[in-house]
Amino acid sequence: MTLLRTYVGGALRAARLAQSRSLREVAKSARVSLGYLSEVERGQKEPSSELLNSICDALGISLSSLMSDVALSIHSAPAPTLTVARDAA
């Protein structure tokens, strides 16, 4: 199962790379540490709404467009499959 923060991080990374910008440049503009932004992009950290908005501002994108991209990614992802464990009785 893919977590929401993984989709958010992927969308942020895609936006940054589409602008040919470095992590360092965006982190400085967003006023977040380079390491933190890297963790957000890799889906290891879930940013607060304030930090997410700051990162979006640094990228020149709206929070709503980011979330639209995330929604499209989630919608196009394969549906998770469930496995039912049976008792070995």
N, C-alpha and C positions, 0 to 999 in steps of 0.2 A: 504494500500500500504506500503510495506516495503522499507525503505530507504537504499541506498548503504552503508551508515556508519554502519547500523545494521548488514549487511552481513560481512563487514570488521571486525567489532568488534567480531562477532561470530567466524570467522576464526582465529583471533588472540588468542581468549580465547581457542579454540580447540587445537591450536598448543602449547600453554603454558601448558594446562592440560595434553596433550599427553606426555609432557616432565616432568610431575610431579613437576613443578616449581611454586613458589608462585608469587603473584602479586608484592610483595616487591622486590623479587630477580630480576625479569625482569625489573621492573621500575628502579631500581638502575643501572643495566647494560645498560639500554637504556638512562639513564640520563633524565628521566621524573619523575614527581611526581607520587606517588602511586595513589592519587585521580584522576589525569588526565588519567592514564592508565586504571583505573577502569571505568571511564566514556567512554573511547574509546571502551573498551570491551563490554560495555552495549549499545553501539550505541548512546550515548548521545552527544558525541563530534566527530567531523570529523577532524582527524589529518592532518597536512600539509604533503606534500610528504617527506620532510626532517625527520619529526618525525616518520612517518610510516616506513621509511627506517631504522631509528635508532631502532625502536621496532623489526623490522624483523631481523636486525643484532643481537640484544640481544637474540632473539629466535633461531638464527642460521639457518634461512630460507631466501630464496630469495624473493624479492618483487614480482617477476614474479610467483613464486609458490603460494604465498598468493593470488594473483589476479586470478590465475587459480582456486584455491579452491573457491573463491568468485564467479567466473563465473559459476562454476558447481552448487553452491548453488542457484544462481539466476535461472539458467536453469531448475533446478528440482523443483523450487517453483511453487505452483499453480498460474495460470494466474489470474491477478486481473479482477474482473467483474465490469462492468459499469452499473449504474442505471440511467435511463432517467426519469427526473421529468417532469410531464405533468402539464400544466397550469390548474388551477381549474376554468376555465371560463365557 
